[in-house]
């Protein structure tokens, strides 16, 4: 097991793949048990991060990034105001 270190991109992709594998187990239960797929919307309401990353909407991810950016901008403004006082 001698190899080079993973790059940041490879590490991120490996982490996403491993989490998708673990998220696939509960999803397979909904598929295998008869009529269990009708309970899937309720389960997704309770556990919103249960879907694998391939089912994530890019628009939702973009909104999340915009929200984080707005929060950082407001925090930067707050810190600038406290420094000027």
C-alpha positions as a Python dict, from the first residue, in 0.01 Angstrom:
ca = {
    (1, 'X'): (0, 0, 0),
    (2, 'X'): (261, 245, -108),
    (3, 'X'): (122, 530, -303),
    (4, 'X'): (124, 902, -324),
    (5, 'X'): (-89, 1123, -105),
    (6, 'X'): (-433, 1210, -231),
    (7, 'X'): (-484, 1556, -367),
    (8, 'X'): (-748, 1778, -215),
    (9, 'X'): (-985, 1707, -504),
    (10, 'X'): (-933, 1331, -482),
    (11, 'X'): (-985, 1333, -105),
    (12, 'X'): (-1308, 1529, -145),
    (13, 'X'): (-1433, 1290, -412),
    (14, 'X'): (-1341, 986, -200),
    (15, 'X'): (-1526, 1129, 98),
    (16, 'X'): (-1834, 1201, -116),
    (17, 'X'): (-1825, 848, -259),
    (18, 'X'): (-1798, 686, 84),
    (19, 'X'): (-2088, 893, 221),
    (20, 'X'): (-2295, 804, -86),
    (21, 'X'): (-2232, 434, -22),
    (22, 'X'): (-2353, 472, 336),
    (23, 'X'): (-2657, 671, 220),
    (24, 'X'): (-2737, 401, -32),
    (25, 'X'): (-2814, 144, 240),
    (26, 'X'): (-3129, 318, 374),
    (27, 'X'): (-3237, 402, 19),
    (28, 'X'): (-3214, 36, -80),
    (29, 'X'): (-3452, -53, 204),
    (30, 'X'): (-3713, 179, 51),
    (31, 'X'): (-3668, 8, -284),
    (32, 'X'): (-3663, -352, -163),
    (33, 'X'): (-3955, -347, 81),
    (34, 'X'): (-4290, -351, -104),
    (35, 'X'): (-4489, -26, -85),
    (36, 'X'): (-4216, 135, 127),
    (37, 'X'): (-4149, 391, -146),
    (38, 'X'): (-4468, 569, -39),
    (39, 'X'): (-4297, 652, 291),
    (40, 'X'): (-3993, 799, 114),
    (41, 'X'): (-4122, 1162, 110),
    (42, 'X'): (-4185, 1144, 483),
    (43, 'X'): (-3838, 1003, 545),
    (44, 'X'): (-3683, 1275, 330),
    (45, 'X'): (-3874, 1537, 526),
    (46, 'X'): (-3731, 1400, 852),
    (47, 'X'): (-3381, 1327, 713),
    (48, 'X'): (-3318, 1573, 427),
    (49, 'X'): (-2956, 1462, 370),
    (50, 'X'): (-3050, 1099, 317),
    (51, 'X'): (-3035, 1114, -63),
    (52, 'X'): (-2702, 1036, -232),
    (53, 'X'): (-2514, 1327, -387),
    (54, 'X'): (-2622, 1231, -740),
    (55, 'X'): (-2978, 1328, -647),
    (56, 'X'): (-2881, 1668, -506),
    (57, 'X'): (-3006, 1963, -701),
    (58, 'X'): (-2739, 2202, -825),
    (59, 'X'): (-2974, 2494, -765),
    (60, 'X'): (-3003, 2398, -399),
    (61, 'X'): (-2623, 2381, -372),
    (62, 'X'): (-2594, 2722, -537),
    (63, 'X'): (-2844, 2872, -291),
    (64, 'X'): (-2647, 2727, -3),
    (65, 'X'): (-2327, 2884, -134),
    (66, 'X'): (-2501, 3222, -178),
    (67, 'X'): (-2627, 3205, 180),
    (68, 'X'): (-2280, 3131, 311),
    (69, 'X'): (-2139, 3419, 108),
    (70, 'X'): (-2402, 3660, 245),
    (71, 'X'): (-2321, 3547, 598),
    (72, 'X'): (-1948, 3601, 542),
    (73, 'X'): (-2010, 3947, 396),
    (74, 'X'): (-2225, 4046, 694),
    (75, 'X'): (-1963, 3911, 937),
    (76, 'X'): (-1690, 4105, 755),
    (77, 'X'): (-1899, 4421, 778),
    (78, 'X'): (-1955, 4363, 1148),
    (79, 'X'): (-1584, 4315, 1211),
    (80, 'X'): (-1500, 4627, 1011),
    (81, 'X'): (-1751, 4828, 1214),
    (82, 'X'): (-1605, 4703, 1542),
    (83, 'X'): (-1253, 4787, 1429),
    (84, 'X'): (-1348, 5143, 1333),
    (85, 'X'): (-1509, 5206, 1673),
}
